[in-house]
Amino acid sequence: MMFKLSRPSLFKDLSLVNGQWVEAASGKQFNVIDPGTGKKWASAPDNDASDVDSAAQAAQKAFLKYSKLSPRVRSQLLLKWSMLIKENTDDLAKIITYETGKPMAESLAEVDYAISSSYWFAGEADRIQGTVFDSSAPGKKVLTIKQPIGVVGALVPWNFPIAMVARKAGAALAAGCTMVIKPSPETPLSVLSLAFLAEEAGFPKGVLNILTTSLENTPALSQALCCHPLVKKITFTGSTRVGKLVAEMCAKGLKKVTLELGGNCPFIVFDDADLEQAANALMSLKWRNAGQACISANRVYVQSGVYDSFALLCKEMTSKFVPGHGISNSSTFGPVTTPQSLERASAQVEDAKQNGGTILLGGGRVPGSTGFFFQPTIITNATKSMRVTHEESFAPILALYRFETEAEAVKAANDTPMGLASYLFTKDLDRAWRLLDDLEAGMIGLNTSAITGAESPFGGMKESGYGKEAGKDVAVEEYLVTKAVSVAMGARL
């Protein structure tokens, strides 16, 4: 597939440190693979732990000045960034497609999310406020002052690279922080392009620093970033296993941490649900990015009265997807992003078969494909004993479980250490209110799977992490510290 941008200068394949496009100190590079073909299509600097200090020093130097800018100036910079992202939407989407494999329509939607995030946080920059109130002691007042925490290290995933950076950086930049960002090895180039537009928007040198690295060097570079004394906060999106390691490393320096981790999200369909509404919502949620989303439905619980009809409806809708390279106009379903995802998907399907599952659709790699393509797969008669019940698939696998009662559905949905998102479809108002209380998840979709947006707090509970991204007040608050000032007043005359 021919890769060509309308604006070639947007493509960057060097790291960004203190406003300079640089190679790794070692001079080494790593290959970036196109999941649609399984072949190399670009390369990027293979930074390692020794490259972290220069980026952290640059971010700290920039912080001393950037943090003193007025909120209005920071807001204007974010607005300009948002406008530039919008102006370069098609090129950014094309880079995302070549890195992740997702169809262009999905990549365009991701860029739209980045536009909305940068726009939203432009407004939030102007709304950071402290308080003034009377002390409980006579003759005193108390002030609270909100200030940026300092240099932020960001470890971002490959499934939504531009969306994640815009959401994290939008809040951090609005607060007055500077950043060192480590993109995933699979998707460094889209993040570099986004940083290029930030510089073009007028953000001072050193405010955003990008260190690309290979899978091999990721652990050491991430550890160096988490442990660097100038880095005051880490924001991480990824697996629960790695999130625990990040939290452990940051605990040694008592650094503030935001963790957005694994999902294994339940999707519950009751007998009284609008099945067309539920199925349409499930299609957009489950098959987006070939199932590679933390909020994707991983366990679909369907009440027995509508189980068979709902399964057939899902099969009918899923059969219409057309697998192919994301850049193709005819493609509506892309590959998974890594070969490891293919291996995990195959293993989960085989395990389901051995444990009594029925493959209603798909079940293996797309015949004749050269990239990392796995068929959209529907498993019926799914049970608790299957791997797909306990492991987040992060692949195009839809497992359908049968249940009888509301209590049974709630117990099964909550029977996981994760708690990122839950979805329920019912027209019973009383039941809806009960489940909003009973479901153990940081985000809930009631008769919808569209639960994300710049205005809505994003984050989980239990082992899905802590802290919030997006939303009014809470997201920017993650990048602020609060000073309390006591003021004594003189005696009244």
Helices and strands as residue ranges (DSSP letters): G 8-10, E 15-17, E 20-22, E 29-34, E 39-45, G 49-51, H 52-66, H 71-87, H 89-100, H 104-125, E 131-134, E 140-148, E 151-155, H 161-175, E 178-182, H 188-201, E 208-210, H 218-227, E 231-237, H 240-251, E 256-260, E 265-269, H 275-286, G 288-291, E 297-303, G 304-306, H 307-318, H 339-354, E 358-361, E 377-380, H 387-390, E 397-403, H 406-414, E 421-425, H 429-438, E 443-446, G 462-464, E 465-466, H 474-477, E 480-488
